[in-house]
Amino acid sequence: MEYWSVYDINRQKTSQIKLKGESFEKGEFHQVVHCSIINEKNELLIQLRHPNKKYWSGLWDITCGGSSLANET
């Protein structure tokens, strides 16, 4: 199971933790991290998304990432 810390509109962590898939109320957020890699030739590493992904399957993407888990820094 994946748990997420809940943040407010000002990116301040609240005392709440939610299970992935639970509904968020208006003004509640969770932290998402993205990473892009650029080499010394100023080339951007891109990836082809797996054809079985739920969203944007089989398309090119410039980032990898995901949600940070509860209490990760």
C-alpha positions in Angstrom: 0.0 0.0 0.0 1.1 3.5 -0.8 0.4 6.4 1.7 0.8 10.1 0.9 1.3 13.0 3.2 -1.3 15.7 2.7 -0.3 19.4 2.0 -2.2 22.6 2.0 -2.4 25.2 -0.8 0.8 26.8 0.6 2.8 23.5 0.4 2.7 23.1 4.2 2.4 19.6 5.4 -0.7 18.8 7.4 -1.1 16.0 10.0 -3.1 14.0 7.5 -2.0 10.9 5.6 -4.0 9.4 2.8 -4.0 6.0 1.1 -3.3 6.2 -2.6 -6.7 6.3 -4.4 -8.5 8.1 -1.5 -10.3 11.2 -2.4 -8.8 14.6 -1.7 -10.9 17.5 -0.5 -10.6 20.9 -2.1 -7.4 22.5 -0.9 -5.7 19.2 -0.1 -2.7 18.1 -2.2 0.1 15.5 -2.3 3.7 15.9 -3.4 4.7 14.7 -6.9 8.4 14.6 -8.0 9.6 14.8 -11.6 13.1 14.4 -13.0 14.6 15.4 -16.3 18.1 14.5 -17.5 20.1 16.8 -19.8 23.7 15.8 -20.7 26.7 18.0 -21.4 25.7 18.3 -25.1 22.4 19.8 -23.9 20.5 16.7 -25.1 17.4 15.7 -23.2 16.8 12.1 -22.3 13.3 11.0 -23.3 11.5 7.7 -22.8 8.8 5.8 -24.7 6.0 5.0 -22.2 5.0 1.4 -21.9 2.0 0.3 -24.1 0.2 -1.0 -21.0 0.3 2.2 -19.0 -3.1 3.5 -18.0 -2.4 7.1 -19.2 -0.6 8.2 -22.4 0.5 4.7 -23.2 3.0 4.3 -26.1 3.8 8.0 -26.2 7.1 9.8 -25.7 7.7 11.5 -22.4 10.4 13.8 -21.0 10.1 13.0 -17.3 10.0 10.2 -14.9 8.7 10.6 -11.4 5.9 9.8 -9.1 4.4 10.7 -5.7 6.6 10.9 -2.7 5.5 8.6 0.1 4.2 9.7 3.4 6.9 11.4 5.6 9.6 11.2 2.9 11.8 14.3 2.8 
